[in-house]
Amino acid sequence: MLYHLLYPLRDILAGFNVFRYISFRTIWATLTALVIALVLGPWLIRKLRQLQIGQHIRELGPKSHLAKAGTPTMGGLLILFSVTVSALLWGDLTSFYLWLALLTTLAFGAIGFADDYLKKVAKRNEGGLSARQKFLAQVAVGCAGALALYLHPGYNTQLAVPFLKFVTPDLGWGYIPLAVFILVGASNAVNLTDGLDGLAAGPFLVAASAYLILAYLAGNAKTAAYLQIFHVVGVGELAVFCGAMVGAVMGFLWYNSYPAQVFMGDTGSLALGGALGCVALATKHEILLVLVGGIFVVEAVSVIMQVGFFKMTHGKRIFRMAPLHHHFELKGWAEPKVIVRFWIIAVILALLAFSTLKLR
């Protein structure tokens, strides 16, 4: 919005020319979202407490978590509001990719909100959305996002394979199911990781920052040609969106860090995962998400392995508890130690992901 209002004034005052630069708008989108989240955080926490929207803690988990019962949840609303306002203020509102990422994020957030609302506000005896309902809703959103990309003029269905410069298979219509899988998988992976104070927020900040840079590189013809990555016309605008995500999650983490004053709930975790998957697809770094978001992948895989092994062996387990972060807790690691070590690993994985741009 500010881009459209102020950039045309560059002929009157040269200083307004800065609004043409994605880097400038990305910085201010980050700061704007951060300030909004920091300012509105205490108000939202008070409202959630007044409405008695608190987190239920499973008795089967680590006993130290029982003290968290009643902590306000649905804090993802703070993230979604901050991102939306900041992205609309600083983004180019004619950008297809900006609207795709924003609407996809809000759609996944709406699914999470419906689940949280039914569980925490409506107090349904059977809980929130059933696993089937939630999955079908996610697939529907994933299909809409995948089709929008597939049908967008100029968007190609080739796949960039890390480490292999000249291997770029064109999937054609087969790209659609892959895109749906990435969107739904990323959404659920972040959701499964959100089990400790700040555990999901930290690796997401790292991943979103990495894709902020990748969006800028892919959107610039010269840098894309130099790095020999796909150049996607207009995708650089997603750097502004990623900046808004980074700022919003940083502001949320201020209140979500150990010991948490608020949890993001499915409202936040499903939305963040959907956003990450969407940006990975739009920037043509789909497979790289496995490395950039490695923490989320490992957490999801640990659950799949645990459930599968449990069923095949009639009750035996690979881990003491899944997702993986609970396994380390039950081994005696303090919660803050698990969180910070996972953050460190997330940074290492992001750095490894960037190295693949040259190791090909």
N, C-alpha and C positions, 0 to 999 in steps of 0.2 A: 504493500500500500504506500509506504513512504517512498519506495523506489519510483512509483508512478506519479506521486505528488511532487516530489522534490527534484528528481533527476531532470525533468523538462526545464527547470529554472536555471540550468547550468549556463545558458546564454546570458542570463542576467547577472548571476554571481558564479564565478568559475568554481568556487568551493563545492558547489553541489555536484560537480562532476564525479566526486568520490562514490556516489551511489551507483555508478555503473560497474564498480569493481565488486566481484563476488567475495573476494577476501575481506573487504571492508564490511559488507553486509553480514557476512558469516560471523565476524567478531561481535558485531552489535546484536545479532540474533542470539548469540550465546549469552551475552551479558544481560539482554532483556529478559530472556527466559529464566535466567538465574535469579534476577532481582524479583520477578513476579513470584517465583516459587518460594523465595526466602520471606517475602512480605506476606503472602497469603497462607504460608504453612501453619503458623500458630492459630489463625482463624479457623482453618479447616480442621485441625486437630481438635479444637474446642467443640466445633459443630459435631464431629463424629462421636466425641465423648457424650455430648448432650443427647444425641440420637441413639446412644448405646450400641454403636456399630463396632463391636469388638471382635478380635480374632479368637476362634476356638482352637485349642491346642489338643492334639491327639495324645492320649495316654500311652500309646505304644512307643512314642518317640523318646528322645533323651529327657530325663526328668528335669534337667535344668530349664527346659522350655516351659514347664508348667507355670512358672512365675510370669510368663508373658501373656497369659490368658486375659482377655479383655482389652489388650492394646488396640487402639483404633486402627481399622483397616480401610480399604478403598481409597488409600492415599494416591492411587494412580490417577484420580481425578485432578490432582494438583499438577501432575506431569502433563496430562493431556491438555489442560487449560493453558498452561505456560507455553507449551509447544505450539499450540494453535495460534495464540495471540502473537507470539514472536515471529512465527513463520509467515503469517499474513502481513505483519508490519514490515518485515524486511525482505520478503521474497518477491520475485517477479510473478505476479498473479496471472500472467499469460503462459506460464510454464506448465506443460503437461506433466512432467515428472514431479514437480512440487505438489500438484493437486493429487496425483496418484499416490504418492507416499503419505500425504496428510490424510486422505480419505481412507486408505488402507489401514493406517494406524488407528484412526477413530473407529473404523468398523470392527477391528479386532478388540479394541477397547470396549465397544458396546457389548460384545459377547461376554467379556469379562465382567462388565458392570451388571449385566443381566444375571450372571451366575452369583456374583457377590450380593446383589440386591435380594435375590430369592433366599439366599442363606442367612444373611445378616439382618435384613430389614423386614422382609415378609415372613421370616422364621418358618419356612416350609419344613414340615416334618421329614420329608424325603430329601431335604437339602436343596442345593441349587439346581442348575441344569444337569440333566443326566449326561453321562459320558458320550452317549450317542448323539444327543441334541447338540452338545458343545462341538463335537467333531464335525457333524454335518454343517453347522453354522460356519465353522472355520473353513471347511472345504468350499462352501458357497462363496465366502469372501475371497478365498484363494483363487477360485475359478474366475471371478470377476476381475481381479487384479491381473491374473495371467492372460486373460483374453484382451484386456486393455493394452497390455504390453505387446502381445502378438499382433494386434490389429493396428498398432500405432505406426504411421508411415516412417520409414527410415530405420525402424528397430529391427535388428537382425537376430536370427535364432541360432547363431553359431555359439559354440561353447568354448571359452578359453580354459585351457588345461594348464595348471601351474607346472613349471619346469619344462614344458614342451612348447616351444615357440611356434612351430609350424603345425601343431595338431589343434585344429579348430573345427570339429565336426559340426555340420549344420543339421540340427534336429528337426527342422520343419515344424509340422504340427505337434511332433513329439515333445517340443519345448514346453507346451502347455501343461501336461501332467508333471513335468519336472518342476516348473515354476510353482504349481500348486503344492507339491511336496515340500519345496523349500519354504514357502510362506507358512504352511501349517506346521511343518517341523520346527522351524525357528520359533514360532509363537509358543508351541508347547515346551520346547527346550528351555526357554527363559522362564516359563511358568514353573517348571520342575526345579530350576535352580534357586528360585525365590523361597528359600527355607530358613535362611539365617539373616540377621540384621545387616543389611548392606551387601549381602553376598551377590545378588543379581545386579544391583546397581553398579558396583565397581567394574566387573568385567564388561558390562554394557557400555560404560563410559569409554573404556579402552576400545571396544569394537566400533562404537559410533565415531570416535575420533579417527580411527583408522579409515573408516569408510568416508568420512568427511574429506580426507586427503585424497582417497581414491576417486571420489566423485569429481573433485577439482581437476585431478590429472586426466581422467577420462573425458571430461568436458572441454579440455583445452587441446586443440588439434596438434599444436607443436609438441607439447609434453607427451601426448599419447603416441605420436609418431616416433619420438625419441625413445620411449620405453617399449615401443612395439606392442601396445595394448590397444584394445578396441576404442576408437573415438566415437562417443555417443553425443551427437549434437544436442545441446540444451541440458544435458544431465549435470553440468556443473552447478546448476541451481540447487541440486540436492545437498551441496556443501552448506548452504544456508539452512536447509531443513535439519541436517545432522548437527549443525551448530546449535540450533534451537533445542534439539534433543539432549545434547551434552549439557547445556545450561540448565534445562529443566530437571534433569536427573541429578546434576550436582546440587541444585537447590533442594531437591527431595532428599538426597543423601545426608544433607545437613541435619535433618530430623529423623532419618532412618538408620544412621550409623549407630553402632552398639553403645549403650542399650537403646533400642529403637523406641521413638515416641509414636511412630505410625508405620504401618505396613502398606505396601502398594496394592496388595490383593491381586486377584485375577484381572481387575480393571487395568492395572498398570503392567503386569508381567506379560499378558497376552498381547497388549498393544506394543510394548517394546520389542517383543520377538517379531511381530508382524512388520514393524518398521524396519528392523534390521534385515529381514528377508527381502523386503521390497527394494531397499537400497542396493543390496547385493545383486539382485536381478537387474535393476535399471542400469547399474554401472558396468554390467557384464563381468562381474567378479563373483559369479555364483559359487563355484567350487571353492574359492578362497575363503568363503564363509566358514567352511569346516575348520580351517586353521585360525582365522581371526576370532571366531566364536567358539574356539575349542573347548572352553570351560563348559559352555552350554551343551555342546555335543556329547562330551564325556558324561555329564550329569544325566542326559537323556538315555544314553547307551547303557549306563549303569542300571537304570530302572528296567529297561528292556531285558537286559541280561538276567537281572534278579528275578523278574516275573517269569521269564521263560525257563530258567533253571529250576525255579521253585515248582513249576507245573510238571516238568519232565521228571524230576526226582522225587515228586510227592512230598515236598516240605523242606528240602535242603536249600541252603542259601550260599551264594558266592560272597556277598558282603554281609556285614552285621546288620546293616539297614541301608536301604536305598531311598532317595538319591545318595550319591557318593559322599556328600558332605556329612551326612548323618553317620556314615561308616567311621569316618575319622573322629567324630565326636565321641562315639561309643568306644573308640580305641583310647580315649583319654585326652584328646586334643581340646584345649579350651576354644570356645566359640570364636573369640577374636583372632586366635592363631589360625584357625581354619579359613576365616574370611580373608585375612591379609595374605596368606600364602596362595590362596586362589587368585587374588588380585595380581600378585607377582607373576604367577604362571600366565595369566591373561596378557600381561605386558610382554612377556617373553614370546608368546605365540603370535602376537601382533607384529613384533619385530621380525620374527621368522617369516611371516606372511609377506612383509614388505621386501624381504630379501629375494623372494621368488620372482619379483619383477625384473631382476637382473640375472638370476641363476636359471637361465633357459638356453 
